[in-house]
Amino acid sequence: MIRSFVFFMLFSVGSAHANVVDRIVAVVEKDLVMQSDVRFEEIVSGIDDSGHPFWDQQRSTPTQRLIDAAVIRKLAGTVSLYAPPPEEVIDRLARIRARFGADAGWQNFLQFWGLNDVNFARLLRRRMIVERYLNRNMQPNSSENGNWDAEFNALMQQVRGRFRIRMIPKRSATQ
């Protein structure tokens, strides 16, 4: 009897509330694009000075960039030609890290996003694979003569159809 009473009291003291922490925005084949990825892309595209037109914040939305990046990584597959050398990833990581000044600022940034140096390097490597794929498969002077967007759109129009891309609508609070 006492056990039943204690059990009842434990579950009746407070009410449980479920909050959405993250949500799926899109699915490219089996790769998920999460809302947290979109928020992170907004930040990273501002601090990563790669200079590659694909990551330009003015060119497209963070969601569209992440969907296109997933498609491009699928195209690149495991071909070593598209994999950046580790020293290039480390150099790029060092440039981004230097923008934070003191190490404490960098560590706070990583902690806020739930990352460490190794995880961030993996994210940079994924970004660099996209860049290397596009650099190899588009005209080398396309960004210099202003044709980059047109060539990129033509390429993506050809390849997007090869992959199943699903957009996941945001559910309303009443559903």
N, C-alpha and C positions, 0 to 999 in steps of 0.2 A: 504494500500500500504506500509506504513512504517513497519507494523507488518511483512509483507512478506519479506521485505528487511532485517530486523533484524533476522528473522528466517533463511533466506538464509545465512547470514553472520556467524551466530553461527555454522552452520554445514559445512561451507566451509573453516573456518579458519585453522583447523588442520585436519590431517588425522588420522583415528583410526587404531590402530594396535592391533591385537589379538596375545597374546603369550600363549603358553601352560604352565600352572603352575604345573600341575600334570597329571598323566595318569594312567589308569588301566593297570596293568601288567597281572593279572590273576583273574579268578572268580572261587571260590569254592562254588558250589551250588549258593547261593545268596550273599555270602561274597566276598567283593572286596579286592584284594591285590593291593595297589597303589604304584607307583614309590617312593613316599615319605616314605611309610612304609618300602620299601626295603632299602632306604638310612638310615632311622632311625635304622633298624635292624643291619646294618653294625656298627653303633656307639654303640648301646646298648649291642650287643654281646661282645664288647670289654670292657665295663665298668661294666657289671653285672657278678660278680664272683660266679655264682651259682654252677659252677663245673659240671653241668649236661652235659653229652655228646651230647645231642640233639642240644644244642646251640653252640657247638664247631665250630669256624669259619673255621677250616680246614676240617671238615666233609662234608659240603655242601655249596652251595651258599646261600646268604641271601634270594633270591627269593624262592628257593626250601624249605628252612627252614620255611618261612612264609606260603607257600602252605601246607606243611606237618602239621604245627601247626594248620592251619584252619581245616584240616581234623580231626586231633586229638581232637580239641575242639568240632567238630560236634559229634564225637564218645562219648566224655565225657558228652555232653548234659548238663543237669542241675542236674546231680547226685551230691549230696552234698559230697560224698566220695572224689571227685576230687577237690573240692573247698578248697583252703588253708584258714586256720584261719586268721582273720584280723591281729592278732599280728605278724604272720609270714610275711605277706606282709609289715607291717610297719617296722619290723626289717630289711628286705631286702632293703627297700627304704632307711632306715637310713644308711646302709652299703654303698650303691651307693652314697648317698648324701655326706657322709664323704670323698669320693674320690675326691671331688671338693674343699675340704678345706673350704675356707670362703663361707658364705652364698651367697655372691654376685655372685660367680662363678656358683653355683647351679642355682640361679635365672636367670642368663644370659643363661645358657644351656636350661632351661625350656622355657624361652621367645623365644629363637631362634627357638625351635621346636613347638612353639604355644601351650605349655602345662602349667599345674600347678601341684602342688603336688597330687591332687586328680586324675587328668587324668593319671599321670605317675603311680600312685598306681594301677589304673585299668589295665594299660598295663602290669605291673608286675604280677598282679593277673592272667591275661590271660596266661602269660609265665609259671606261677607256675601250672596252671591247666594242661598244656601240660606235664610238668615234673611229676606231681602226677599221671596222667593217665599212662604214660610210666612206672613209678616205680611200679605201681600196675599190669600192664599187660605184663611185661617182667620179665625174670628170674632175681632175685635179685643180683646174682653174675656175671651177664653177662659183666658188664664193668670191673670188676676185672680180669677176665680171657681172656679179649680181644675179646669176642664174641658179644659185644654190637652192632656194625655196622651190623653184619650178622643177628642178631635177629631183629633189628629194620627194616632192609630192608625186611625181611620175613613178619613181621607184616604189614608194609605199602603196600607190594604187595597184601596182602589179603584184606586190607580195602580201598585202593584208588579206586578200581573199584565200590564201593558202592556210590560214589559221582561224580557228574558232575564237572570236572575240565577243565576250558577253559583257554588257554594261549592267551593273546591279543598281536598280533605282533605290533611292533612299526611302526607307519606310517612314510613314507618318507616325506620330505618337499614338494615334487611335487604332492602328492596325495591330 
